[in-house]
Amino acid sequence: GHGYKSHHVVVWDHFLNPETATKIMAFRRIPLSKLGVSEPNPAWFGNPGNSSSAHWTNKNWLKSLFHFSFAEYRNPKNSAFGVLRVLNDDLVQPQRGFGEHPHANMEICTFIVQGKLTHADSMGTDETLERGAIQFMSAGSGIQHSERNGSATEPLRFIQIWINTRSWGIEPNYGSAPGSYDGRHNRFDHLVSDSKGAHTTPIKINQDANIFVAEIDPGQSAAFSVAADRQAYLVNIEGTAAVAHAAGSSTLERHDAAEIVGAATLNVTAAGTAPSLVLIVEMALEPGSGRKDL
């Protein structure tokens, strides 16, 4: 049949008729245990050997969680979700980073979770971003950049998102926005939208995709809707999130994610004793996209 089959929750099962496929609401939890894990050799990105510094929170300079097939995590059954091609959760130890490397023909957005990210690129940009900030690169015809944690004492954690572009070979573009705690406090703040769309957001990209972030106090909730012809990938970055939807409630721990197919109305509650930090990438529906290995 057609449509999106989820082992986890399917509210309306209209698989036999493709014209009614948009009535399906699906919510599928992706546990941390199903993500790729990478702790690469420091020399690969131009770093010295690992340090035994007391400020380091991980033995290796980098620990990455890959939500989709990437680098040495090769999983053809988990290659993308709609136009969302890469979502990496990177933890970089003090005074380490990614040396200069190229990108092309991809919309790359990075959300800073902890610490400070210093970005430099071949267009002359050199800036440092802190928690809550978001940056983008429309890599276009090609760009070189580096990303470093310049702090001597604090680890850096960021979420890097690659979205397939609709505009190949364009002039590269870079931008950033500091983000606002008030903007994302107990509500979803709209940070990234389509350059051809009508939304007013600090970041615009060359694809019909949106990024939202909410920082939710314990016991508080934030609502989010996914339209019938849309889908969304939700990542619980910090804390514990209880996500209520048409079929009940799903609990996401730190690093867990979910694939959501609209129409869906979600209510996201910080269910633990600490706040929840939740990021959502929302995009056009691509029936049948998403993981094939759950």
C-alpha positions as a Markdown table, in Angstrom:
| # | Residue | x | y | z |
|---|---|---|---|---|
| 1 | Gly | 0.0 | 0.0 | 0.0 |
| 2 | His | 0.9 | 3.7 | 0.0 |
| 3 | Gly | 1.6 | 5.9 | 2.9 |
| 4 | Tyr | 3.6 | 5.8 | 6.0 |
| 5 | Lys | 3.5 | 2.5 | 8.0 |
| 6 | Ser | 4.7 | 2.9 | 11.6 |
| 7 | His | 5.1 | 0.0 | 14.0 |
| 8 | His | 4.7 | 2.5 | 16.8 |
| 9 | Val | 1.5 | 4.4 | 16.2 |
| 10 | Val | -0.8 | 4.7 | 13.2 |
| 11 | Val | -4.1 | 6.5 | 14.0 |
| 12 | Trp | -5.8 | 6.3 | 10.6 |
| 13 | Asp | -4.9 | 3.4 | 8.3 |
| 14 | His | -5.7 | 4.5 | 4.8 |
| 15 | Phe | -2.9 | 2.7 | 3.0 |
| 16 | Leu | -5.0 | 1.2 | 0.2 |
| 17 | Asn | -5.9 | 4.5 | -1.4 |
| 18 | Pro | -3.0 | 6.9 | -2.0 |
| 19 | Glu | -5.4 | 9.9 | -2.2 |
| 20 | Thr | -6.2 | 9.5 | 1.4 |
| 21 | Ala | -2.7 | 8.9 | 2.5 |
| 22 | Thr | -2.4 | 12.4 | 3.9 |
| 23 | Lys | -4.9 | 11.5 | 6.6 |
| 24 | Ile | -2.4 | 9.3 | 8.3 |
| 25 | Met | -0.9 | 10.5 | 11.5 |
| 26 | Ala | 2.2 | 8.6 | 12.5 |
| 27 | Phe | 4.5 | 9.1 | 15.5 |
| 28 | Arg | 7.6 | 6.9 | 15.6 |
| 29 | Arg | 10.1 | 7.1 | 18.4 |
| 30 | Ile | 13.8 | 6.7 | 17.5 |
| 31 | Pro | 15.7 | 5.7 | 20.6 |
| 32 | Leu | 19.3 | 6.8 | 21.3 |
| 33 | Ser | 20.3 | 3.1 | 20.9 |
| 34 | Lys | 19.4 | 3.3 | 17.2 |
| 35 | Leu | 21.7 | 6.2 | 16.4 |
| 36 | Gly | 25.1 | 5.9 | 14.9 |
| 37 | Val | 28.0 | 6.7 | 17.3 |
| 38 | Ser | 31.3 | 8.0 | 16.1 |
| 39 | Glu | 34.5 | 8.9 | 18.0 |
| 40 | Pro | 37.0 | 9.5 | 15.2 |
| 41 | Asn | 40.8 | 9.7 | 15.3 |
| 42 | Pro | 41.9 | 13.3 | 16.3 |
| 43 | Ala | 44.3 | 13.4 | 13.3 |
| 44 | Trp | 41.5 | 13.1 | 10.8 |
| 45 | Phe | 40.5 | 16.7 | 11.4 |
| 46 | Gly | 43.9 | 18.1 | 12.2 |
| 47 | Asn | 43.8 | 17.8 | 16.0 |
| 48 | Pro | 46.6 | 16.9 | 18.4 |
| 49 | Gly | 46.2 | 13.8 | 20.5 |
| 50 | Asn | 43.5 | 13.5 | 23.1 |
| 51 | Ser | 44.0 | 15.2 | 26.5 |
| 52 | Ser | 43.6 | 13.8 | 30.0 |
| 53 | Ser | 42.5 | 17.3 | 31.1 |
| 54 | Ala | 40.0 | 17.4 | 34.0 |
| 55 | His | 37.9 | 19.7 | 31.8 |
| 56 | Trp | 37.2 | 17.0 | 29.3 |
| 57 | Thr | 33.9 | 15.2 | 29.6 |
| 58 | Asn | 34.7 | 12.5 | 27.1 |
| 59 | Lys | 38.0 | 10.6 | 26.4 |
| 60 | Asn | 37.9 | 11.3 | 22.7 |
| 61 | Trp | 38.0 | 14.9 | 21.3 |
| 62 | Leu | 34.7 | 14.3 | 19.4 |
| 63 | Lys | 31.7 | 12.1 | 20.1 |
| 64 | Ser | 29.0 | 12.3 | 17.4 |
| 65 | Leu | 25.6 | 10.8 | 17.4 |
| 66 | Phe | 24.4 | 10.3 | 13.8 |
| 67 | His | 20.6 | 10.3 | 13.3 |
| 68 | Phe | 21.1 | 9.3 | 9.6 |
| 69 | Ser | 23.6 | 7.3 | 7.6 |
| 70 | Phe | 26.9 | 9.4 | 7.7 |
| 71 | Ala | 30.7 | 8.9 | 7.5 |
| 72 | Glu | 31.5 | 5.5 | 8.8 |
| 73 | Tyr | 27.9 | 4.9 | 10.0 |
| 74 | Arg | 26.6 | 3.4 | 6.8 |
| 75 | Asn | 23.0 | 2.4 | 6.9 |
| 76 | Pro | 21.1 | 2.3 | 3.6 |
| 77 | Lys | 17.9 | 1.7 | 5.6 |
| 78 | Asn | 18.3 | 5.1 | 7.3 |
| 79 | Ser | 19.5 | 7.5 | 4.7 |
| 80 | Ala | 17.1 | 10.5 | 5.1 |
| 81 | Phe | 13.7 | 11.7 | 6.2 |
| 82 | Gly | 12.2 | 13.8 | 3.4 |
| 83 | Val | 14.7 | 16.6 | 2.6 |
| 84 | Leu | 16.5 | 16.1 | 5.9 |
| 85 | Arg | 19.7 | 14.3 | 5.0 |
| 86 | Val | 21.9 | 14.7 | 8.1 |
| 87 | Leu | 21.3 | 15.4 | 11.7 |
| 88 | Asn | 24.5 | 15.1 | 13.9 |
| 89 | Asp | 24.7 | 15.7 | 17.6 |
| 90 | Asp | 28.4 | 16.7 | 18.1 |
| 91 | Leu | 30.3 | 17.0 | 21.4 |
| 92 | Val | 33.7 | 18.6 | 20.9 |
| 93 | Gln | 36.1 | 18.8 | 23.8 |
| 94 | Pro | 38.1 | 22.0 | 24.8 |
| 95 | Gln | 40.5 | 23.4 | 22.2 |
| 96 | Arg | 39.6 | 20.9 | 19.5 |
| 97 | Gly | 37.6 | 21.1 | 16.4 |
| 98 | Phe | 37.1 | 20.4 | 12.7 |
| 99 | Gly | 39.9 | 21.9 | 10.5 |
| 100 | Glu | 39.1 | 23.5 | 7.2 |
| 101 | His | 37.0 | 21.3 | 4.9 |
| 102 | Pro | 34.7 | 21.7 | 1.9 |
| 103 | His | 30.9 | 21.6 | 1.4 |
| 104 | Ala | 28.8 | 22.1 | -1.8 |
| 105 | Asn | 25.2 | 22.1 | -2.8 |
| 106 | Met | 23.7 | 21.6 | 0.7 |
| 107 | Glu | 21.7 | 23.8 | 3.2 |
| 108 | Ile | 23.6 | 23.4 | 6.5 |
| 109 | Cys | 22.2 | 24.7 | 9.7 |
| 110 | Thr | 23.9 | 24.5 | 13.1 |
| 111 | Phe | 22.2 | 25.0 | 16.5 |
| 112 | Ile | 24.5 | 25.6 | 19.5 |
| 113 | Val | 23.5 | 23.7 | 22.6 |
| 114 | Gln | 26.5 | 24.2 | 25.0 |
| 115 | Gly | 29.7 | 26.1 | 24.9 |
| 116 | Lys | 31.0 | 28.4 | 22.1 |
| 117 | Leu | 31.5 | 27.5 | 18.4 |
| 118 | Thr | 34.0 | 29.5 | 16.4 |
| 119 | His | 33.3 | 29.4 | 12.7 |
| 120 | Ala | 35.6 | 30.6 | 10.0 |
| 121 | Asp | 35.1 | 30.2 | 6.2 |
| 122 | Ser | 36.5 | 31.0 | 2.8 |
| 123 | Met | 34.1 | 34.0 | 2.4 |
| 124 | Gly | 35.9 | 35.8 | 5.3 |
| 125 | Thr | 33.5 | 35.0 | 8.1 |
| 126 | Asp | 35.0 | 34.5 | 11.5 |
| 127 | Glu | 32.6 | 34.5 | 14.5 |
| 128 | Thr | 31.9 | 32.8 | 17.7 |
| 129 | Leu | 28.4 | 31.6 | 18.6 |
| 130 | Glu | 26.9 | 30.6 | 22.0 |
| 131 | Arg | 23.9 | 28.6 | 23.3 |
| 132 | Gly | 20.7 | 29.2 | 21.4 |
| 133 | Ala | 22.4 | 30.7 | 18.3 |
| 134 | Ile | 21.8 | 29.2 | 14.9 |
| 135 | Gln | 24.0 | 29.6 | 11.8 |
| 136 | Phe | 23.5 | 28.5 | 8.2 |
| 137 | Met | 25.5 | 27.9 | 5.1 |
| 138 | Ser | 24.0 | 27.6 | 1.7 |
| 139 | Ala | 27.1 | 25.9 | 0.4 |
| 140 | Gly | 26.2 | 26.3 | -3.3 |
| 141 | Ser | 29.0 | 26.1 | -5.7 |
| 142 | Gly | 31.5 | 25.4 | -2.9 |
| 143 | Ile | 32.7 | 26.8 | 0.4 |
| 144 | Gln | 35.6 | 25.9 | 2.8 |
| 145 | His | 35.0 | 26.3 | 6.6 |
| 146 | Ser | 36.3 | 25.3 | 10.0 |
| 147 | Glu | 34.5 | 24.8 | 13.3 |
| 148 | Arg | 36.4 | 25.0 | 16.6 |
| 149 | Asn | 35.9 | 25.0 | 20.3 |
| 150 | Gly | 38.3 | 27.6 | 21.4 |
| 151 | Ser | 37.5 | 27.3 | 25.1 |
| 152 | Ala | 40.2 | 25.9 | 27.4 |
| 153 | Thr | 37.6 | 24.6 | 29.9 |
| 154 | Glu | 34.2 | 24.1 | 28.4 |
| 155 | Pro | 33.0 | 21.4 | 26.0 |
| 156 | Leu | 31.0 | 22.4 | 22.9 |
| 157 | Arg | 27.8 | 20.7 | 21.9 |
| 158 | Phe | 25.9 | 21.5 | 18.7 |
| 159 | Ile | 23.3 | 20.0 | 16.4 |
| 160 | Gln | 24.3 | 20.1 | 12.7 |
| 161 | Ile | 21.5 | 19.7 | 10.2 |
| 162 | Trp | 22.0 | 19.1 | 6.4 |
| 163 | Ile | 18.9 | 19.8 | 4.3 |
| 164 | Asn | 18.9 | 18.9 | 0.6 |
| 165 | Thr | 18.9 | 22.1 | -1.5 |
| 166 | Arg | 16.7 | 22.9 | -4.5 |
| 167 | Ser | 19.2 | 25.4 | -5.8 |
| 168 | Trp | 22.4 | 23.8 | -7.2 |
| 169 | Gly | 25.6 | 25.8 | -8.1 |
| 170 | Ile | 24.5 | 29.0 | -6.5 |
| 171 | Glu | 26.8 | 31.6 | -4.9 |
| 172 | Pro | 27.6 | 30.4 | -1.4 |
| 173 | Asn | 25.9 | 32.3 | 1.5 |
| 174 | Tyr | 26.4 | 32.4 | 5.2 |
| 175 | Gly | 24.5 | 33.9 | 8.1 |
| 176 | Ser | 23.7 | 33.5 | 11.8 |
| 177 | Ala | 21.3 | 34.7 | 14.5 |
| 178 | Pro | 21.9 | 34.7 | 18.2 |
| 179 | Gly | 18.6 | 33.2 | 19.1 |
| 180 | Ser | 16.5 | 34.4 | 22.0 |
| 181 | Tyr | 15.7 | 32.6 | 25.3 |
| 182 | Asp | 12.5 | 34.5 | 25.6 |
| 183 | Gly | 11.6 | 33.5 | 22.1 |
| 184 | Arg | 12.0 | 29.8 | 22.7 |
| 185 | His | 10.9 | 29.7 | 26.4 |
| 186 | Asn | 7.9 | 27.4 | 26.7 |
| 187 | Arg | 7.1 | 27.8 | 23.0 |
| 188 | Phe | 8.5 | 26.8 | 19.7 |
| 189 | Asp | 10.5 | 29.6 | 18.2 |
| 190 | His | 10.6 | 29.6 | 14.4 |
| 191 | Leu | 14.3 | 30.0 | 13.5 |
| 192 | Val | 14.7 | 28.8 | 9.9 |
| 193 | Ser | 12.3 | 29.0 | 6.9 |
| 194 | Asp | 12.1 | 28.8 | 3.1 |
| 195 | Ser | 13.6 | 31.7 | 1.3 |
| 196 | Lys | 10.6 | 31.6 | -1.0 |
| 197 | Gly | 8.1 | 31.4 | 1.8 |
| 198 | Ala | 6.1 | 34.0 | 3.6 |
| 199 | His | 7.4 | 33.4 | 7.2 |
| 200 | Thr | 9.6 | 35.9 | 8.9 |
| 201 | Thr | 12.5 | 34.1 | 10.5 |
| 202 | Pro | 16.2 | 35.1 | 11.2 |
| 203 | Ile | 17.5 | 32.4 | 8.8 |
| 204 | Lys | 16.3 | 31.6 | 5.3 |
| 205 | Ile | 17.3 | 28.6 | 3.3 |
| 206 | Asn | 16.8 | 27.3 | -0.3 |
| 207 | Gln | 14.3 | 24.5 | 0.6 |
| 208 | Asp | 10.7 | 24.1 | 1.8 |
| 209 | Ala | 11.8 | 23.3 | 5.3 |
| 210 | Asn | 11.6 | 24.9 | 8.8 |
| 211 | Ile | 13.5 | 24.6 | 12.1 |
| 212 | Phe | 11.9 | 25.3 | 15.4 |
| 213 | Val | 13.4 | 25.2 | 19.0 |
| 214 | Ala | 11.7 | 25.2 | 22.4 |
| 215 | Glu | 13.2 | 25.3 | 25.9 |
| 216 | Ile | 10.4 | 24.1 | 28.2 |
| 217 | Asp | 10.3 | 24.4 | 32.0 |
| 218 | Pro | 9.6 | 21.3 | 34.1 |
| 219 | Gly | 5.9 | 20.6 | 34.1 |
| 220 | Gln | 5.2 | 23.2 | 31.3 |
| 221 | Ser | 4.2 | 22.4 | 27.7 |
| 222 | Ala | 4.6 | 23.8 | 24.2 |
| 223 | Ala | 2.2 | 23.0 | 21.3 |
| 224 | Phe | 3.2 | 22.2 | 17.7 |
| 225 | Ser | 1.1 | 21.3 | 14.7 |
| 226 | Val | 2.2 | 19.3 | 11.6 |
| 227 | Ala | -0.2 | 19.8 | 8.7 |
| 228 | Ala | -1.6 | 16.9 | 6.7 |
| 229 | Asp | 0.8 | 17.3 | 3.8 |
| 230 | Arg | 3.8 | 17.7 | 6.0 |
| 231 | Gln | 6.2 | 15.7 | 8.2 |
| 232 | Ala | 8.6 | 16.6 | 11.0 |
| 233 | Tyr | 11.6 | 15.2 | 12.8 |
| 234 | Leu | 11.8 | 16.0 | 16.5 |
| 235 | Val | 14.9 | 15.7 | 18.6 |
| 236 | Asn | 14.9 | 15.8 | 22.4 |
| 237 | Ile | 18.3 | 17.5 | 23.0 |
| 238 | Glu | 18.1 | 17.9 | 26.8 |
| 239 | Gly | 15.8 | 16.6 | 29.6 |
| 240 | Thr | 12.9 | 14.3 | 29.3 |
| 241 | Ala | 10.0 | 15.2 | 27.0 |
| 242 | Ala | 6.5 | 13.7 | 27.1 |
| 243 | Val | 4.9 | 14.2 | 23.6 |
| 244 | Ala | 1.1 | 13.9 | 23.6 |
| 245 | His | -0.5 | 13.1 | 20.2 |
| 246 | Ala | -3.7 | 11.7 | 18.8 |
| 247 | Ala | -2.8 | 8.2 | 19.9 |
| 248 | Gly | -1.6 | 8.8 | 23.4 |
| 249 | Ser | 1.8 | 10.0 | 24.7 |
| 250 | Ser | 5.4 | 9.0 | 24.0 |
| 251 | Thr | 8.3 | 9.7 | 26.3 |
| 252 | Leu | 11.6 | 10.8 | 24.8 |
| 253 | Glu | 14.7 | 10.8 | 26.9 |
| 254 | Arg | 17.8 | 12.9 | 26.1 |
| 255 | His | 19.0 | 12.2 | 22.5 |
| 256 | Asp | 15.9 | 10.3 | 21.5 |
| 257 | Ala | 14.0 | 11.5 | 18.4 |
| 258 | Ala | 10.8 | 10.9 | 16.6 |
| 259 | Glu | 9.5 | 10.8 | 13.0 |
| 260 | Ile | 6.1 | 12.5 | 12.7 |
| 261 | Val | 3.7 | 12.5 | 9.8 |
| 262 | Gly | 0.8 | 14.9 | 9.7 |
| 263 | Ala | -1.8 | 15.8 | 10.3 |
| 264 | Ala | -0.7 | 15.9 | 13.9 |
| 265 | Thr | -1.1 | 18.2 | 16.9 |
| 266 | Leu | 1.6 | 17.7 | 19.5 |
| 267 | Asn | 1.8 | 18.9 | 23.0 |
| 268 | Val | 5.4 | 18.6 | 24.3 |
| 269 | Thr | 5.8 | 18.6 | 28.1 |
| 270 | Ala | 9.1 | 18.7 | 30.1 |
| 271 | Ala | 8.5 | 15.6 | 32.1 |
| 272 | Gly | 11.6 | 15.5 | 34.3 |
| 273 | Thr | 13.0 | 17.7 | 37.0 |
| 274 | Ala | 15.1 | 19.7 | 34.4 |
| 275 | Pro | 14.0 | 21.7 | 31.4 |
| 276 | Ser | 13.6 | 20.1 | 28.0 |
| 277 | Leu | 15.3 | 21.5 | 24.9 |
| 278 | Val | 13.5 | 20.3 | 21.8 |
| 279 | Leu | 14.3 | 20.9 | 18.1 |
| 280 | Ile | 12.0 | 20.2 | 15.2 |
| 281 | Val | 12.8 | 20.1 | 11.5 |
| 282 | Glu | 9.5 | 20.4 | 9.6 |
| 283 | Met | 9.1 | 19.8 | 5.9 |
| 284 | Ala | 7.0 | 18.7 | 3.0 |
| 285 | Leu | 5.6 | 15.1 | 3.2 |
| 286 | Glu | 7.6 | 12.5 | 1.3 |
| 287 | Pro | 5.5 | 9.3 | 1.7 |
| 288 | Gly | 7.6 | 6.3 | 2.7 |
| 289 | Ser | 10.7 | 8.3 | 3.7 |
| 290 | Gly | 12.3 | 7.6 | 7.0 |
| 291 | Arg | 13.8 | 4.6 | 8.7 |
| 292 | Lys | 13.3 | 1.1 | 7.3 |
| 293 | Asp | 15.1 | -0.7 | 10.1 |
| 294 | Leu | 12.8 | -0.3 | 13.1 |
